Amino acid sequence: MSLQGDQLPFIIFAVIAIYGGLFMIMTKKVVHMIISLVFTFISIACLYILLLAEFVAVVQILIYSGAITIMMLFGIMLTKHKDETKKKINWKKNVLVFISIVTFGIVVFLGIYKLDFGTVPQALHENNTEQIGMSLYSHYIIPFELTSVILLVALIGAIILARKEVEEE
């Protein structure tokens, strides 16, 4: 079996995403979790680029790798998090998690392998940014605006909580 030109980058980015997710689950330090999450987000954005969805890749990097990671770091800094590590190893739990992950991977692989999209070619990557914009601002304008209001309220709430903790100290 020989690899085609786009299969090797796909395999590399998929492995980085999987290992980033596994490292995030397995590590105990919160900062290491966030760093592995950033690796996972960036590798997923690279997978979007391979699928010719450049707009979704840029949004993935801007929103997830940037904004959500920064919000998680602020959340860690604003809370009094005690970073304690325990050396207790639960082998039964680790085996059960491993079996669950392998089973989930096999089910997803079989589901994707047997998936049939049909033979009608579609021009999905032509003007995808324009298509997303037209759909977002014509059909989904109210949910889009409500999401922005909810994010603004969350930001104001975080600022109020941070100021109260500073005033108490």
DSSP file (Angstrom, degrees, kcal/mol; ACC not computed):
  #  RESIDUE AA STRUCTURE BP1 BP2  ACC     N-H-->O    O-->H-N    N-H-->O    O-->H-N    TCO  KAPPA ALPHA  PHI   PSI    X-CA   Y-CA   Z-CA
    1    1 A M              0   0    0      0, 0.0     2,-0.3     0, 0.0     0, 0.0   0.000 360.0 360.0 360.0 124.2    0.0    0.0    0.0
    2    2 A S        -     0   0    0      1,-0.0     2,-0.3     0, 0.0     0, 0.0  -0.803 360.0-120.5-105.6 147.6    1.5    3.3   -1.0
    3    3 A L        -     0   0    0     -2,-0.3     2,-0.1     1,-0.0    -1,-0.0  -0.657  21.5-137.7 -86.3 137.8    0.6    6.6    0.5
    4    4 A Q    >>  -     0   0    0     -2,-0.3     4,-0.9     1,-0.1     3,-0.8  -0.333  36.2 -90.8 -83.4 175.8   -0.8    9.4   -1.7
    5    5 A G  T 34 S+     0   0    0      1,-0.2     3,-0.1     2,-0.2    -1,-0.1   0.807 123.0  37.9 -62.1 -34.5    0.3   13.0   -1.4
    6    6 A D  T 3> S+     0   0    0      1,-0.1     4,-1.2     2,-0.1    -1,-0.2   0.505 101.1  74.3 -97.5  -3.6   -2.3   14.1    1.1
    7    7 A Q  H <> S+     0   0    0     -3,-0.8     4,-2.5     2,-0.2     5,-0.2   0.876  90.9  54.5 -77.5 -37.0   -2.5   10.9    3.2
    8    8 A L  H  X S+     0   0    0     -4,-0.9     4,-2.4     2,-0.2     5,-0.2   0.938 110.1  45.1 -65.3 -47.5    0.8   11.4    5.0
    9    9 A P  H  > S+     0   0    0      0, 0.0     4,-2.7     0, 0.0     5,-0.3   0.897 112.9  53.3 -62.0 -36.3    0.0   14.9    6.4
   10   10 A F  H  X S+     0   0    0     -4,-1.2     4,-2.5     1,-0.2     5,-0.2   0.938 110.1  46.6 -61.1 -46.0   -3.4   13.6    7.4
   11   11 A I  H  X S+     0   0    0     -4,-2.5     4,-2.4     2,-0.2    -1,-0.2   0.913 113.1  49.7 -63.0 -42.6   -1.9   10.8    9.3
   12   12 A I  H  X S+     0   0    0     -4,-2.4     4,-2.2     2,-0.2    -2,-0.2   0.946 115.0  42.3 -62.6 -49.3    0.6   13.1   11.0
   13   13 A F  H  X S+     0   0    0     -4,-2.7     4,-2.3     1,-0.2    -1,-0.2   0.858 113.8  52.5 -68.5 -34.7   -2.0   15.7   12.1
   14   14 A A  H  X S+     0   0    0     -4,-2.5     4,-2.5    -5,-0.3    -1,-0.2   0.911 110.0  48.2 -66.3 -41.3   -4.5   13.0   13.1
   15   15 A V  H  X S+     0   0    0     -4,-2.4     4,-2.9    -5,-0.2     5,-0.3   0.908 111.2  50.5 -65.6 -40.9   -1.8   11.3   15.3
   16   16 A I  H  X S+     0   0    0     -4,-2.2     4,-2.4     1,-0.2    -2,-0.2   0.918 111.7  48.4 -61.9 -42.6   -0.9   14.7   16.9
   17   17 A A  H  X S+     0   0    0     -4,-2.3     4,-2.1     2,-0.2    -2,-0.2   0.916 113.8  46.2 -64.0 -42.9   -4.6   15.4   17.6
   18   18 A I  H  X S+     0   0    0     -4,-2.5     4,-2.6     2,-0.2    -2,-0.2   0.941 115.1  45.3 -66.6 -46.9   -5.1   12.0   19.2
   19   19 A Y  H  X S+     0   0    0     -4,-2.9     4,-2.8     1,-0.2     5,-0.2   0.864 111.4  53.8 -66.7 -34.4   -2.0   12.1   21.3
   20   20 A G  H  X S+     0   0    0     -4,-2.4     4,-2.0    -5,-0.3    -1,-0.2   0.921 111.4  45.5 -62.9 -42.7   -2.8   15.7   22.3
   21   21 A G  H  X S+     0   0    0     -4,-2.1     4,-1.7     2,-0.2    -2,-0.2   0.908 114.3  47.7 -66.6 -41.6   -6.2   14.6   23.5
   22   22 A L  H  X S+     0   0    0     -4,-2.6     4,-2.3     1,-0.2    -2,-0.2   0.910 111.8  49.9 -65.4 -41.2   -4.8   11.5   25.3
   23   23 A F  H  X S+     0   0    0     -4,-2.8     4,-2.1     1,-0.2    -1,-0.2   0.882 108.2  54.1 -64.8 -36.8   -2.1   13.6   27.0
   24   24 A M  H  < S+     0   0    0     -4,-2.0    -1,-0.2     1,-0.2    -2,-0.2   0.888 112.4  43.6 -64.2 -37.5   -4.8   16.1   28.1
   25   25 A I  H  < S+     0   0    0     -4,-1.7    -2,-0.2     1,-0.2    -1,-0.2   0.868 117.8  44.5 -72.8 -36.5   -6.8   13.3   29.7
   26   26 A M  H  < S+     0   0    0     -4,-2.3    -2,-0.2    -5,-0.1    -1,-0.2   0.737  94.8  85.2 -86.8 -23.4   -3.8   11.6   31.3
   27   27 A T     <  -     0   0    0     -4,-2.1     6,-0.0    -5,-0.2     0, 0.0  -0.408  58.2-155.9 -81.7 157.8   -1.8   14.5   32.8
   28   28 A K        +     0   0    0     -2,-0.1     2,-0.4    55,-0.0    -1,-0.1   0.686  66.6  88.2-104.8 -24.1   -2.6   16.0   36.2
   29   29 A K     >  -     0   0    0      1,-0.1     4,-1.7    54,-0.1     5,-0.1  -0.636  68.4-144.3 -83.6 133.8   -1.2   19.6   35.8
   30   30 A V  H  > S+     0   0    0     -2,-0.4     4,-2.1     1,-0.2     5,-0.2   0.865  97.9  53.9 -67.6 -37.9   -3.8   22.0   34.4
   31   31 A V  H  > S+     0   0    0      1,-0.2     4,-2.1     2,-0.2    -1,-0.2   0.889 108.4  50.1 -65.8 -37.8   -1.2   24.0   32.4
   32   32 A H  H  > S+     0   0    0      1,-0.2     4,-2.3     2,-0.2    -1,-0.2   0.863 107.8  55.0 -66.9 -34.4    0.0   20.9   30.7
   33   33 A M  H  X S+     0   0    0     -4,-1.7     4,-2.0     2,-0.2    -2,-0.2   0.922 108.8  47.2 -61.6 -43.6   -3.6   20.0   29.9
   34   34 A I  H  X S+     0   0    0     -4,-2.1     4,-2.1     2,-0.2    -2,-0.2   0.900 110.6  51.5 -67.7 -40.4   -4.1   23.4   28.2
   35   35 A I  H  X S+     0   0    0     -4,-2.1     4,-2.0     1,-0.2    -1,-0.2   0.920 111.6  46.8 -63.4 -42.7   -0.9   23.1   26.2
   36   36 A S  H  X S+     0   0    0     -4,-2.3     4,-2.0     1,-0.2    -1,-0.2   0.857 109.7  54.8 -67.5 -32.4   -1.9   19.7   24.9
   37   37 A L  H  X S+     0   0    0     -4,-2.0     4,-2.6     2,-0.2    -2,-0.2   0.880 105.8  52.1 -65.7 -37.7   -5.4   21.0   24.1
   38   38 A V  H  X S+     0   0    0     -4,-2.1     4,-2.7     2,-0.2     5,-0.2   0.920 108.3  50.8 -64.1 -43.0   -3.8   23.8   22.0
   39   39 A F  H  X S+     0   0    0     -4,-2.0     4,-2.2     1,-0.2    -2,-0.2   0.907 111.4  49.0 -59.3 -40.8   -1.8   21.1   20.1
   40   40 A T  H  X S+     0   0    0     -4,-2.0     4,-2.0     2,-0.2    -2,-0.2   0.931 111.8  48.0 -64.5 -45.5   -5.0   19.2   19.5
   41   41 A F  H  X S+     0   0    0     -4,-2.6     4,-2.0     1,-0.2    -2,-0.2   0.908 112.9  48.0 -62.1 -43.1   -6.9   22.4   18.3
   42   42 A I  H  X S+     0   0    0     -4,-2.7     4,-2.0     1,-0.2    -1,-0.2   0.901 111.1  50.0 -68.2 -39.4   -4.1   23.4   15.9
   43   43 A S  H  X S+     0   0    0     -4,-2.2     4,-1.8    -5,-0.2    -1,-0.2   0.868 109.5  52.0 -67.3 -33.8   -3.8   19.9   14.5
   44   44 A I  H  X S+     0   0    0     -4,-2.0     4,-1.9     2,-0.2    -1,-0.2   0.891 107.5  52.7 -66.9 -37.7   -7.5   19.8   13.9
   45   45 A A  H  X S+     0   0    0     -4,-2.0     4,-1.8     1,-0.2    -2,-0.2   0.888 107.2  52.3 -62.9 -38.1   -7.2   23.2   12.1
   46   46 A C  H  X S+     0   0    0     -4,-2.0     4,-2.0     1,-0.2    -1,-0.2   0.869 106.4  53.4 -65.0 -35.8   -4.5   21.6    9.9
   47   47 A L  H  X S+     0   0    0     -4,-1.8     4,-1.3     1,-0.2    -2,-0.2   0.887 106.3  52.9 -65.2 -37.4   -6.9   18.8    9.1
   48   48 A Y  H  <>S+     0   0    0     -4,-1.9     5,-2.5     1,-0.2    -2,-0.2   0.886 106.4  53.0 -63.5 -37.3   -9.5   21.4    8.1
   49   49 A I  H ><5S+     0   0    0     -4,-1.8     3,-1.7     1,-0.2    -2,-0.2   0.906 105.9  53.0 -64.5 -39.9   -6.9   22.9    5.7
   50   50 A L  H 3<5S+     0   0    0     -4,-2.0    -1,-0.2     1,-0.3    -2,-0.2   0.801 106.6  53.5 -63.7 -27.1   -6.4   19.5    4.2
   51   51 A L  T 3<5S-     0   0    0     -4,-1.3    -1,-0.3    -3,-0.2    -2,-0.2   0.334 119.0-114.1 -87.8   7.6  -10.1   19.3    3.6
   52   52 A L  T < 5S+     0   0    0     -3,-1.7     2,-0.5     1,-0.1    -3,-0.2   0.808  78.5 129.4  62.9  33.6  -10.0   22.7    1.8
   53   53 A A     >< +     0   0    0     -5,-2.5     4,-1.9     1,-0.2    -1,-0.1  -0.655  22.1 160.9-112.8  71.9  -12.1   24.4    4.5
   54   54 A E  H  >  +     0   0    0     -2,-0.5     4,-2.5     1,-0.2     5,-0.2   0.868  69.8  53.9 -64.9 -38.7   -9.8   27.3    5.1
   55   55 A F  H  > S+     0   0    0      1,-0.2     4,-2.5     2,-0.2    -1,-0.2   0.929 109.6  47.3 -63.3 -44.4  -12.4   29.5    6.8
   56   56 A V  H  > S+     0   0    0      1,-0.2     4,-2.4     2,-0.2    -1,-0.2   0.870 111.2  53.2 -64.8 -35.7  -13.2   26.8    9.3
   57   57 A A  H  X S+     0   0    0     -4,-1.9     4,-2.2     2,-0.2    -2,-0.2   0.917 110.0  46.6 -65.2 -43.2   -9.5   26.3    9.9
   58   58 A V  H  X S+     0   0    0     -4,-2.5     4,-2.9     2,-0.2     5,-0.2   0.911 113.4  48.7 -66.3 -41.3   -8.9   30.0   10.6
   59   59 A V  H  X>S+     0   0    0     -4,-2.5     4,-2.9     2,-0.2     5,-0.6   0.899 109.0  54.4 -63.7 -39.6  -12.0   30.1   12.9
   60   60 A Q  I  X>S+     0   0    0     -4,-2.4     5,-1.7    -5,-0.2     4,-1.1   0.921 113.2  41.7 -58.3 -45.5  -10.7   27.0   14.7
   61   61 A I  I  <>S+     0   0    0     -4,-2.2     5,-1.1     3,-0.2    -2,-0.2   0.931 118.9  44.3 -70.3 -45.2   -7.3   28.7   15.4
   62   62 A L  I  <>S+     0   0    0     -4,-2.9     5,-1.9     3,-0.2    -2,-0.2   0.943 125.0  29.4 -66.4 -48.1   -8.8   32.1   16.3
   63   63 A I  I  <>S+     0   0    0     -4,-2.9     5,-2.7    -5,-0.2     6,-0.3   0.969 131.4  27.2 -81.6 -54.6  -11.6   30.9   18.6
   64   64 A Y  I  <XS+     0   0    0     -4,-1.1     5,-1.2    -5,-0.6    -3,-0.2   0.976 127.5  37.9 -77.4 -55.0  -10.4   27.6   20.1
   65   65 A S  I   <S+     0   0    0     -5,-1.7    -3,-0.2     3,-0.1    -1,-0.2   0.830 132.8  25.5 -68.8 -29.6   -6.6   27.9   20.1
   66   66 A G  I  ><S+     0   0    0     -5,-1.1     4,-2.2    -6,-0.3    -3,-0.2   0.906 127.7  28.4 -94.8 -71.1   -6.7   31.6   21.0
   67   67 A A  I  ><S+     0   0    0     -5,-1.9     4,-2.5     1,-0.2    -3,-0.2   0.917 122.5  43.4 -67.8 -48.8   -9.8   32.7   22.8
   68   68 A I  I  ><S+     0   0    0     -5,-2.7     4,-2.3     1,-0.2    -1,-0.2   0.889 114.6  50.9 -68.8 -37.1  -10.9   29.6   24.6
   69   69 A T  H  ><S+     0   0    0     -5,-1.2     4,-2.3    -6,-0.3    -1,-0.2   0.915 111.5  48.0 -65.0 -41.2   -7.4   28.8   25.7
   70   70 A I  H  X S+     0   0    0     -4,-2.2     4,-2.5     2,-0.2    -2,-0.2   0.907 110.8  51.5 -64.5 -41.1   -6.9   32.3   27.1
   71   71 A M  H  X S+     0   0    0     -4,-2.5     4,-2.4     1,-0.2    -2,-0.2   0.897 109.6  50.2 -62.6 -38.4  -10.2   32.1   28.9
   72   72 A M  H  X S+     0   0    0     -4,-2.3     4,-2.1     2,-0.2    -2,-0.2   0.907 110.1  50.0 -66.1 -40.2   -9.1   28.8   30.5
   73   73 A L  H  X S+     0   0    0     -4,-2.3     4,-2.5     2,-0.2    -2,-0.2   0.917 111.3  48.4 -64.1 -42.0   -5.9   30.3   31.6
   74   74 A F  H  X S+     0   0    0     -4,-2.5     4,-2.5     1,-0.2    -2,-0.2   0.900 109.7  53.5 -62.9 -39.7   -7.7   33.3   33.1
   75   75 A G  H  X S+     0   0    0     -4,-2.4     4,-1.2     1,-0.2    -2,-0.2   0.893 110.6  46.3 -61.7 -39.1  -10.0   30.9   34.8
   76   76 A I  H  < S+     0   0    0     -4,-2.1     5,-0.5     1,-0.2    -2,-0.2   0.909 114.0  47.7 -68.3 -41.9   -7.1   29.0   36.3
   77   77 A M  H  < S+     0   0    0     -4,-2.5    -2,-0.2     1,-0.2    -1,-0.2   0.841 112.4  49.1 -69.9 -31.7   -5.4   32.2   37.4
   78   78 A L  H  < S+     0   0    0     -4,-2.5     2,-0.3    -5,-0.2    -1,-0.2   0.721 104.6  67.4 -82.5 -20.6   -8.5   33.7   39.0
   79   79 A T  S  < S-     0   0    0     -4,-1.2     2,-1.5    -5,-0.2     0, 0.0  -0.662  89.8-115.7 -97.2 156.5   -9.4   30.6   41.0
   80   80 A K        +     0   0    0     -2,-0.3     2,-0.5     2,-0.0    -3,-0.1  -0.690  44.6 179.4 -90.6  86.8   -7.4   29.2   43.8
   81   81 A H        -     0   0    0     -2,-1.5     2,-0.7    -5,-0.5    -5,-0.0  -0.790  20.0-149.8 -95.5 124.1   -6.4   26.0   42.3
   82   82 A K        -     0   0    0     -2,-0.5     2,-1.5     2,-0.0    -2,-0.0  -0.846   9.0-149.3 -94.2 116.5   -4.2   23.7   44.3
   83   83 A D        +     0   0    0     -2,-0.7     2,-0.4     2,-0.0   -54,-0.1  -0.653  32.1 162.3 -89.5  86.2   -2.0   21.7   42.0
   84   84 A E        -     0   0    0     -2,-1.5     2,-0.5   -56,-0.1    -2,-0.0  -0.884  22.3-159.5-108.6 135.4   -1.6   18.5   43.9
   85   85 A T        -     0   0    0     -2,-0.4     2,-0.4   -56,-0.0    -2,-0.0  -0.944   3.8-159.3-114.0 135.9   -0.4   15.3   42.3
   86   86 A K        -     0   0    0     -2,-0.5    -2,-0.0     2,-0.1   -58,-0.0  -0.893  15.1-145.3-113.2 144.0   -1.1   11.9   43.8
   87   87 A K        +     0   0    0     -2,-0.4     2,-0.4     2,-0.1    -1,-0.1   0.299  57.1 126.6 -90.9   9.3    0.9    8.8   43.0
   88   88 A K        -     0   0    0      2,-0.0     2,-0.5     1,-0.0    -2,-0.1  -0.551  43.9-160.5 -73.9 124.7   -2.0    6.4   43.3
   89   89 A I        -     0   0    0     -2,-0.4     2,-0.9     4,-0.0    -2,-0.1  -0.928   7.6-160.9-111.0 123.8   -2.4    4.3   40.2
   90   90 A N     >  -     0   0    0     -2,-0.5     4,-2.1     1,-0.2     5,-0.1  -0.847   8.6-177.6-104.8  97.2   -5.7    2.6   39.5
   91   91 A W  H  > S+     0   0    0     -2,-0.9     4,-2.5     1,-0.2     5,-0.2   0.848  80.0  55.7 -66.7 -35.5   -4.9   -0.1   37.0
   92   92 A K  H  > S+     0   0    0      1,-0.2     4,-2.3     2,-0.2    -1,-0.2   0.917 109.7  46.6 -63.6 -42.0   -8.6   -1.3   36.7
   93   93 A K  H  > S+     0   0    0      2,-0.2     4,-2.6     1,-0.2    -2,-0.2   0.916 112.1  50.4 -66.1 -42.8   -9.6    2.2   35.7
   94   94 A N  H  X S+     0   0    0     -4,-2.1     4,-2.4     2,-0.2    -2,-0.2   0.899 111.8  47.5 -63.3 -40.8   -6.8    2.6   33.2
   95   95 A V  H  X S+     0   0    0     -4,-2.5     4,-2.7     2,-0.2     5,-0.2   0.918 112.5  49.6 -66.2 -42.9   -7.6   -0.7   31.6
   96   96 A L  H  X S+     0   0    0     -4,-2.3     4,-2.3    -5,-0.2    -2,-0.2   0.906 112.0  48.0 -62.8 -41.6  -11.3    0.2   31.4
   97   97 A V  H  X S+     0   0    0     -4,-2.6     4,-2.6     2,-0.2    -2,-0.2   0.920 112.2  49.6 -64.2 -43.6  -10.5    3.6   29.9
   98   98 A F  H  X S+     0   0    0     -4,-2.4     4,-2.5     1,-0.2     5,-0.2   0.926 111.8  47.5 -62.0 -45.1   -8.1    2.0   27.3
   99   99 A I  H  X S+     0   0    0     -4,-2.7     4,-2.5     1,-0.2    -1,-0.2   0.897 112.3  50.6 -63.2 -39.7  -10.7   -0.7   26.3
  100  100 A S  H  X S+     0   0    0     -4,-2.3     4,-2.6    -5,-0.2    -2,-0.2   0.914 111.2  47.9 -64.5 -42.4  -13.4    2.1   26.0
  101  101 A I  H  X S+     0   0    0     -4,-2.6     4,-2.6     2,-0.2    -2,-0.2   0.924 113.1  47.2 -65.5 -44.3  -11.1    4.2   23.8
  102  102 A V  H  X S+     0   0    0     -4,-2.5     4,-2.4     2,-0.2    -2,-0.2   0.915 113.2  49.1 -63.7 -42.5  -10.2    1.3   21.5
  103  103 A T  H  X S+     0   0    0     -4,-2.5     4,-2.5    -5,-0.2    -2,-0.2   0.928 111.9  48.4 -62.4 -45.2  -13.9    0.2   21.2
  104  104 A F  H  X S+     0   0    0     -4,-2.6     4,-2.5     1,-0.2    -2,-0.2   0.912 111.5  50.5 -60.9 -42.7  -14.9    3.8   20.4
  105  105 A G  H  X S+     0   0    0     -4,-2.6     4,-2.6     1,-0.2    -2,-0.2   0.902 110.8  48.5 -62.4 -41.6  -12.2    4.1   17.8
  106  106 A I  H  X S+     0   0    0     -4,-2.4     4,-2.7     2,-0.2     5,-0.2   0.913 112.1  48.9 -65.5 -42.1  -13.2    0.8   16.2
  107  107 A V  H  X S+     0   0    0     -4,-2.5     4,-2.3     2,-0.2    -2,-0.2   0.920 113.5  46.3 -64.2 -43.4  -16.9    1.8   16.1
  108  108 A V  H  X S+     0   0    0     -4,-2.5     4,-2.5     2,-0.2     5,-0.2   0.921 112.8  50.3 -65.1 -43.0  -16.0    5.2   14.6
  109  109 A F  H  X S+     0   0    0     -4,-2.6     4,-2.9     1,-0.2    -2,-0.2   0.936 112.6  45.8 -60.3 -47.2  -13.7    3.6   12.0
  110  110 A L  H  X S+     0   0    0     -4,-2.7     4,-1.9     1,-0.2    -1,-0.2   0.880 112.3  52.0 -64.6 -36.8  -16.3    1.1   10.9
  111  111 A G  H  < S+     0   0    0     -4,-2.3     4,-0.2    -5,-0.2    -1,-0.2   0.904 115.1  40.7 -65.5 -40.6  -18.9    3.8   10.7
  112  112 A I  H >< S+     0   0    0     -4,-2.5     3,-1.0     1,-0.2    -2,-0.2   0.883 112.7  55.1 -73.7 -38.4  -16.8    5.9    8.5
  113  113 A Y  H 3< S+     0   0    0     -4,-2.9    -2,-0.2     1,-0.3    -1,-0.2   0.866 112.5  42.2 -63.8 -36.7  -15.5    3.0    6.5
  114  114 A K  T 3< S+     0   0    0     -4,-1.9    -1,-0.3    -5,-0.2     2,-0.2   0.409  88.5 118.4 -90.6   2.1  -19.0    1.9    5.6
  115  115 A L    <   -     0   0    0     -3,-1.0     2,-0.5    -4,-0.2    -3,-0.0  -0.500  47.5-161.5 -74.3 135.4  -20.3    5.4    5.0
  116  116 A D        +     0   0    0     -2,-0.2     3,-0.1     1,-0.1    -2,-0.1  -0.964  15.9 179.9-122.7 116.5  -21.5    6.1    1.4
  117  117 A F        -     0   0    0     -2,-0.5     3,-0.2     1,-0.3    -1,-0.1   0.538  45.8-118.7 -89.3  -7.5  -21.8    9.7    0.2
  118  118 A G        -     0   0    0      1,-0.1    -1,-0.3     3,-0.0     0, 0.0  -0.342  24.4 -86.7  92.3 178.9  -23.0    8.8   -3.3
  119  119 A T  S    S+     0   0    0     -2,-0.1    -1,-0.1    -3,-0.1    -2,-0.0   0.343  84.1 114.7-111.3   5.4  -21.4    9.5   -6.6
  120  120 A V        -     0   0    0     -3,-0.2     2,-0.2     1,-0.0     0, 0.0  -0.682  63.6-135.2 -80.4 115.7  -22.8   13.0   -7.3
  121  121 A P        -     0   0    0      0, 0.0     2,-0.4     0, 0.0    -2,-0.1  -0.471  22.6-167.1 -72.2 140.5  -19.8   15.4   -7.3
  122  122 A Q        -     0   0    0     -2,-0.2     2,-1.4     0, 0.0     3,-0.2  -0.965  26.3-127.0-128.2 146.1  -20.4   18.6   -5.4
  123  123 A A        +     0   0    0     -2,-0.4     3,-0.2     1,-0.2     0, 0.0  -0.671  46.0 154.4 -90.4  83.3  -18.3   21.8   -5.4
  124  124 A L        +     0   0    0     -2,-1.4    -1,-0.2     1,-0.2   -72,-0.0   0.825  66.0  49.4 -82.2 -32.2  -17.9   22.1   -1.6
  125  125 A H  S >  S+     0   0    0     -3,-0.2     2,-0.7     2,-0.1     3,-0.6   0.433  82.1 104.7 -92.9   2.3  -14.7   24.1   -1.5
  126  126 A E  T 3  S-     0   0    0      1,-0.3     5,-0.1    -3,-0.2    -3,-0.0  -0.752 104.5 -18.2 -87.0 119.1  -15.7   26.9   -3.9
  127  127 A N  T 3> S+     0   0    0     -2,-0.7     4,-2.3     1,-0.1    -1,-0.3   0.870  81.4 158.8  56.8  42.5  -16.5   30.1   -2.1
  128  128 A N  H <> S+     0   0    0     -3,-0.6     4,-2.3     1,-0.2     5,-0.2   0.850  70.5  53.9 -67.1 -31.7  -17.0   28.3    1.2
  129  129 A T  H  > S+     0   0    0      2,-0.2     4,-2.4     1,-0.2    -1,-0.2   0.913 110.2  47.1 -66.0 -41.6  -16.4   31.5    3.2
  130  130 A E  H  > S+     0   0    0      2,-0.2     4,-2.6     1,-0.2     5,-0.2   0.903 111.8  50.6 -65.7 -41.4  -19.1   33.3    1.2
  131  131 A Q  H  X S+     0   0    0     -4,-2.3     4,-2.1     2,-0.2    -2,-0.2   0.906 111.8  47.3 -64.5 -41.7  -21.5   30.4    1.6
  132  132 A I  H  X S+     0   0    0     -4,-2.3     4,-2.8     2,-0.2    -2,-0.2   0.922 113.5  48.8 -65.2 -43.6  -20.9   30.3    5.4
  133  133 A G  H  X S+     0   0    0     -4,-2.4     4,-2.6     2,-0.2    -2,-0.2   0.916 111.3  48.5 -63.1 -44.2  -21.4   34.1    5.7
  134  134 A M  H  X S+     0   0    0     -4,-2.6     4,-0.9     1,-0.2     5,-0.4   0.912 115.6  44.6 -63.5 -41.6  -24.6   34.1    3.6
  135  135 A S  H  X>S+     0   0    0     -4,-2.1     4,-1.8    -5,-0.2     5,-1.3   0.910 115.0  48.4 -67.8 -42.1  -26.0   31.3    5.7
  136  136 A L  H  <5S+     0   0    0     -4,-2.8     4,-0.4     1,-0.2     8,-0.2   0.921 117.6  38.5 -66.4 -45.1  -24.9   32.8    9.0
  137  137 A Y  H  <5S+     0   0    0     -4,-2.6    -1,-0.2    -5,-0.2    -2,-0.2   0.494 124.6  37.5 -90.4  -2.2  -26.2   36.3    8.4
  138  138 A S  H  <5S+     0   0    0     -4,-0.9     3,-0.2    -3,-0.2    -3,-0.2   0.777 130.4  19.2-109.3 -47.1  -29.5   35.3    6.6
  139  139 A H  T  <5S+     0   0    0     -4,-1.8     3,-0.2    -5,-0.4    -3,-0.2   0.799 132.3  34.8 -94.0 -31.3  -30.8   32.2    8.3
  140  140 A Y  S  ><S+     0   0    0     -5,-1.3     4,-1.7    -4,-0.4    -1,-0.1  -0.091  73.6 119.5-119.3  34.7  -29.0   32.2   11.7
  141  141 A I  H  > S+     0   0    0     -3,-0.2     4,-2.4     2,-0.2     5,-0.2   0.884  75.7  51.6 -70.1 -38.6  -28.7   35.9   12.6
  142  142 A I  H  > S+     0   0    0      2,-0.2     4,-2.6    -3,-0.2     5,-0.2   0.949 112.1  44.0 -68.3 -48.4  -30.7   35.7   15.8
  143  143 A P  H  > S+     0   0    0      0, 0.0     4,-2.2     0, 0.0    -1,-0.2   0.880 113.4  54.1 -61.5 -34.2  -28.8   32.8   17.3
  144  144 A F  H  X S+     0   0    0     -4,-1.7     4,-1.7    -8,-0.2    -2,-0.2   0.932 111.9  42.7 -63.0 -46.3  -25.5   34.5   16.2
  145  145 A E  H  X S+     0   0    0     -4,-2.4     4,-2.0     2,-0.2    -1,-0.2   0.880 112.6  53.2 -69.7 -37.8  -26.5   37.8   18.0
  146  146 A L  H  X S+     0   0    0     -4,-2.6     4,-2.5     1,-0.2    -1,-0.2   0.888 107.2  52.8 -63.6 -38.0  -27.7   35.9   21.1
  147  147 A T  H  X S+     0   0    0     -4,-2.2     4,-2.3    -5,-0.2    -1,-0.2   0.902 108.1  50.2 -63.3 -40.6  -24.4   34.1   21.3
  148  148 A S  H  X S+     0   0    0     -4,-1.7     4,-1.9     2,-0.2    -1,-0.2   0.884 110.8  49.2 -66.5 -36.7  -22.5   37.4   21.2
  149  149 A V  H  X S+     0   0    0     -4,-2.0     4,-2.4     2,-0.2    -2,-0.2   0.910 110.7  50.1 -67.2 -41.9  -24.7   38.8   24.0
  150  150 A I  H  X S+     0   0    0     -4,-2.5     4,-2.2     1,-0.2    -2,-0.2   0.904 110.9  49.2 -63.3 -41.3  -24.2   35.6   26.2
  151  151 A L  H  X S+     0   0    0     -4,-2.3     4,-2.1     2,-0.2    -1,-0.2   0.880 110.2  51.4 -65.6 -37.1  -20.4   35.9   25.7
  152  152 A L  H  X S+     0   0    0     -4,-1.9     4,-2.3     2,-0.2    -2,-0.2   0.913 109.9  49.0 -65.0 -42.4  -20.5   39.5   26.6
  153  153 A V  H  X S+     0   0    0     -4,-2.4     4,-2.5     1,-0.2    -2,-0.2   0.899 110.8  50.8 -63.5 -40.6  -22.4   38.8   29.8
  154  154 A A  H  X S+     0   0    0     -4,-2.2     4,-2.2     2,-0.2    -1,-0.2   0.893 110.1  49.9 -64.1 -39.6  -20.0   36.0   30.7
  155  155 A L  H  X S+     0   0    0     -4,-2.1     4,-2.0     2,-0.2    -2,-0.2   0.915 111.6  47.5 -65.6 -43.1  -17.0   38.4   30.2
  156  156 A I  H  X S+     0   0    0     -4,-2.3     4,-2.3     1,-0.2    -2,-0.2   0.900 111.3  52.0 -64.7 -40.4  -18.6   41.0   32.4
  157  157 A G  H  X S+     0   0    0     -4,-2.5     4,-2.4     1,-0.2    -2,-0.2   0.895 108.4  50.7 -62.5 -40.2  -19.4   38.4   35.1
  158  158 A A  H  X S+     0   0    0     -4,-2.2     4,-2.2     2,-0.2    -1,-0.2   0.887 110.3  49.7 -65.0 -38.4  -15.7   37.3   35.0
  159  159 A I  H  X S+     0   0    0     -4,-2.0     4,-2.3     2,-0.2    -2,-0.2   0.913 110.9  49.4 -66.2 -42.0  -14.5   40.8   35.5
  160  160 A I  H  X S+     0   0    0     -4,-2.3     4,-2.0     2,-0.2    -2,-0.2   0.919 112.0  48.1 -63.5 -43.5  -16.9   41.4   38.4
  161  161 A L  H  X S+     0   0    0     -4,-2.4     4,-1.7     1,-0.2    -1,-0.2   0.896 111.6  50.1 -63.7 -39.5  -15.8   38.2   40.1
  162  162 A A  H  X S+     0   0    0     -4,-2.2     4,-1.6     1,-0.2    -2,-0.2   0.893 110.3  49.7 -66.8 -38.9  -12.1   39.1   39.6
  163  163 A R  H  X S+     0   0    0     -4,-2.3     4,-2.3     1,-0.2    -1,-0.2   0.874 108.0  53.8 -68.5 -36.6  -12.6   42.6   41.0
  164  164 A K  H  X S+     0   0    0     -4,-2.0     4,-1.7     1,-0.2    -1,-0.2   0.891 108.5  49.1 -65.1 -38.5  -14.4   41.2   44.1
  165  165 A E  H  X S+     0   0    0     -4,-1.7     4,-1.1     2,-0.2    -1,-0.2   0.865 111.3  49.8 -68.3 -35.4  -11.5   38.8   44.8
  166  166 A V  H  < S+     0   0    0     -4,-1.6     3,-0.3     1,-0.2    -2,-0.2   0.903 111.0  49.0 -68.5 -40.8   -9.0   41.7   44.5
  167  167 A E  H  < S+     0   0    0     -4,-2.3    -2,-0.2     1,-0.2    -1,-0.2   0.818 107.9  55.1 -68.0 -31.5  -11.0   43.9   46.9
  168  168 A E  H  <        0   0    0     -4,-1.7    -1,-0.2     1,-0.2    -2,-0.2   0.795 360.0 360.0 -72.1 -28.6  -11.3   41.1   49.5
  169  169 A E     <        0   0    0     -4,-1.1    -1,-0.2    -3,-0.3    -2,-0.2   0.475 360.0 360.0 -82.0 360.0   -7.5   40.6   49.7
